[in-house]
Amino acid sequence: MSWLLALPVMLPFAAAALAFLTRRSRASAYASLAGALISLILALMLLQAVIENGVVAVQMSAWPAPFGITLVADYLAAAMVLITAIISLGVTIWSMAEIGRKSRAYGWYGLFQTLIGGVTGAFLTGDLFNLYVWFEVMLISSFGLLVISGRREATDGAVKYVTLNLISTVLFLCAAGLLYGATGTLNMADLRAAVAAHPDQGLMTVIGMMLMLAFGLKAAVFPLFFWLPASYHTPHYATSAVFAGLLTKVGVYALIRTFTLIFVGDQGLTHEILLWCACLTMLTGVLGAAAQSDFRRVLSFHIVSQIGYMVLGLALMTPLALAGAVFYLLHHIVVKANLFLIAGLARRLTGSSDLYRIGGLWRYAPLLGILFLIPAFSLAGFPPLSGFWAKYLLIRASLELQHWLVAGIALLVGLLTVYSMTKIMAEAFWKAHPKGIEPRLSRLSGAALGLMLGPVMALTLMTLIIGFYPAPFIAFAETAAAQLLDPGAYITTVLGARP
């Protein structure tokens, strides 16, 4: 089993090395494409192993846990690795029509694959220190991807992005140091018992709150989200798509893993804070989106809004709520990455991303209009698309706990999301282009059209499949939630016979 857990982490770095060596030619793009394809195959094999065995783990270099480096995958981790591989493949294909010679020569594909390796490592790591290491890998590569275009606004967004994320990193490292000093371990499975048995539970709660702040910054929850809409609209669209789909979800994943496995002794405090952070994140994100006029800025604020739904599932901490959070994670990665790719196509056809300076897409590119409507309505929660089922699970969980106000906020945010998506539809698609430009898809070369439309259509099809056939995906999310609420199998697999 060791190679099945190690290769999904190692392969993107091998592809990155090859892409850096060949960065002055299109071979770097093909190296990234080959790495993404093989990563997808490995992710499918890992998911199959998890479905058959429940939880799988390996101790690197045969050092026993908790002393060595542990890689571990349960249902949630395996699903996140798979969806990462899918987004990696789709964005790589799309980028081949956008990333020019200059950005390619500066190492865009190498940095991209390094980022994918960091994301995958974060999902599979079994200890907090290595989670910190993978966060650093993601931070370095994402900063490079932000500034690689050389534009002033991209550099400005990158400075804001890296500054706030460095604060998160310092908080994370301080919390990890305190936790190690107090318990003598950073292995997540070992920390379950070590934290519970520590005589100073107040200190454990403080450390847990520090990690909540660190991961909350990564996830862009209220009031720590302002770095995201200041930076995600500035780089290449392929970069924005992978950022929107994956980066904030690593923060959400870390929150879920930490507060279901390690810090479970003071849930009355921690989960109450998470609950109201989730509600305020939903509201501020959607209100920010409603006030924007740039295509990518609207979508960036909606990332913040939708993160609130995922944190809500963790805050409610019931089987149904956690299943809703897992389902929402997987659905949102697909939908949000797809919407950013569609925004890139709209920019290519109309010449701008300012909604008041573009138009005519529905008349001259009706296929793109349909491809936008499906993920946009899914994001808003229209039945029977995937977003409807995700919101249904979370709102139902809120009602079962008699959190009427929380359920009302979730419904209101869904309605306001409809407003934002309708605004994009009206300005970019329905009205005529102010300058009389006819944004025809046929103006793209055959190769560029295929490279850009192919991933968009594939991700749209995934949204439809999840929406029209939700039962197996909900069942999977329920199993993942059960593993999170009862981590006995996770702990036993990692620690073996150790109590």
Helices and strands as residue ranges (DSSP letters): H 2-21, H 27-53, E 56-59, G 60-62, E 70-73, H 75-95, H 101-105, H 108-124, H 128-147, H 152-183, H 188-197, H 201-219, H 237-242, I 243-247, H 248-261, H 267-290, H 295-316, H 319-350, G 355-357, H 361-364, H 366-380, H 386-400, H 404-424, I 425-430, G 441-443, H 446-468, H 471-485, H 488-495
